[in-house]
Amino acid sequence: MEEILRYIREKYHPSGLILYGSYAAGTQTPQSDFDALAVGGCTAHDVSAVAGVPLDLYVYPKEFVISSDGADFLHLSGGRVLWDADGTAAALLARVDQSAALLPQEDAEELEAAVQWCEKMLCRAQRGDAEGNFRRYWLLTESLNICCSLRRRRYLGPRKALKLLQWDAPELFSLYTAALAAGGGEALAAWVRALRRQKDGP
């Protein structure tokens, strides 16, 4: 990681750097990106490879970072500050946490509509044609977000959502991963039934 940090310092001279994603969590694999946000003097998106590691580095001017209320950077949640010359990076992370806490929760009617959408999509996904196949994968993707809403959790991307589901609700995690592996059929139907139980109770 030192080689990556040296590259960032020498190219962008940032006053602060926030690491997030798998490297921040310590769960990176050889295929993982090095996800980071730098407080610098320009706007850039650097996807270079350094020491064999692909970067996903965003650079923003200090003025832009200071003006953000944090809602634009919710993906930084769980990140950590690697360096911070003037407190700008740490202040941004604090605003991210505050913005996440203030996000509105769906009411019962919205949650019911979301579960009904899943049930309708399941029926349409069973047609077996091209549109049905598309709807199956759409359902698999969107239902993870819906599951988070049903459990009063913030959806902060698939990696964090899956990790929280694995920790907090292993039975739901097993059903979802089975639906993913099978791609459809009874496993997907079982996952949608589980979402209905989350909404209505046992």
N, C-alpha and C positions, 0 to 999 in steps of 0.2 A: 504493500500500500504506500510505502514511502516514495516510491518512484512516481506513482500517480499524483501524490500530493505535491511533489517537487515540480512536476509538469504543470499543475494548476497554478502554483505560486509563480512560476517563471513566465507563464503565458498571460495570465490575467491579473496578477498582483492583487488578489482580493483582500478586503479587510476582514471578511468572515466567510466561513464555509460550513454548511450544514450537510451532514451525511444522512441519508434516509434509505429505506428499502432494505434489502437482504443484508447488505454490508453493515448497516447500522444495527440490525437485529442479530448479526453473527450467524446467519443461516445461508450465506452465499454458497453457490456451487460454481464449478468452472464455467458454467454458461451464464452466470449472473452479470448484470450490468452494475457498474459503480455509479449509483444514483446520488447526485449531489446538487446543491444550490450554492452558488458563490455570489457574494456581494461585491461587485466590482464597478468598473467605470464604463461598462458597455452592456449591450444586450447580445447574448449569443447562446447557441445550443450546440455543444461540442459532443460529437459522437465518435471521436477518435478512439483508437485502441492503444492503450499504454501498457507495456509489459504483458501483452497478451490479454488484457482485460478491457472489454468494451466500456467506454464511458457513456453516461447519459447525464451530462453536466449542463445545467442551466445557469447562465450568468445574468444578473440584473443590476442596474445602477442602484446605488444606495438610496437615492431619492424615491425610486419606485418601491423599493422594499419598505421604506419607512411609511409610505403613503398607504400601504395595503392594510386592511383590517384583519387579514389572515384567512378570509374566506376563499381567496384565490389559491391558497397554498395548503389546503387540507391534506394533500398527499404527503406533506412533511410530518404529519402526526407520528410520533414515535421516533422521530429523528434525533440526532445528537449533534451538538456544535463541536467541530474539530478545532476551530480557532475563531476568535472574535475580538478584533482590536478595539472596537468602540461600543460593544453591546448591541449592535444592530441585529445580528443573527439571533442572539438569545431572545431579544424582544420580539422578533418575528415568530419564533416558536411559541412564545407565551400567548401571542395573539391568535395563533393557529388553534391552540388548545381552547381558548376562550370562544372562538368562533364555532368550533365543533360542538361545544356545550350549548351554544345558543341556537343551533339549528332546530327548526320546528319538527316536532314529531307528527306523523300522520294520525288522524283521528280514526275512530272505529269504521266509519263509512269508507274512508280511503283504503284502509287495510282490507276490508271486505271486497272492494272493487279489485284490488290487486290479486287476491286469491281467486276471485272469479275469472280474472284474466288468465291466470295459470291453468285453471280447469278448462276454459275454452280453447286455449292454445294446445293443451294435451289432446283434446278431441280432434283438432285440426291437424295435429302432428301425426296422427295415426292413419292418415289417408294414403301414405306411401308414395306420393308423387313428389316432384321437385319442391313445390311450395310447402308441402307437409314436412319434408326433410328440413327446409329452412326454418320453419316454425319450431321444430324440435330443438334445434340448436339455439334459436332465439330464446326459447323457454328455459333451456339449461343455463344460459347466460344471465337472463334477467331475474330468474327466480332466486339466485343467490342474494341479490340486492333486496328482493322482497322478503326473504327469510330474515335478513338483518333488521328490516323494519318491523316485522312481526315480533322480533325478540328485543325491540327497543334498543337496537345497536346502530351505530353510525356505520354506513358502508364506506370504507376507505380503500377500496380496491380489492381484487380477488385474493391476493396473497394474505392480507391481514384478515379479511373476512373468513377465509378458510382456516387460518390458524386459530382464530377466536372460536369458530364453530367446533373445531377439533378439541379445544380445551374445555369449552363450556357446555357443549351439547354433542357428545361423541355419537349418540344414536343418530342424530340428524346428519352429522358429518358422514357417517357410514352410508346412510341412504343417498346422500347427494353424490358421494364418490362412486357408489354403485351405479347411479343413473348416468353419471358421466362416462363410466367405463362401458356401460351397455349401449349408450347412445339413445335409448328409448325403451319401448316395450313396457313390461311390468315394472321394471326398476324405476322408470320415469314416473309411472302412475303411482307407485308407492311413495315417491318423493313428493308429488303433488298432494297426495292424501295427508302426508305428514305436515305440509304447510297448512292445510285446512284444519288439522288438529291444533296447530299452533295458534290459529285464529280463534277457533271455537272452544278449545279445551278438549279434554278426553271425552 
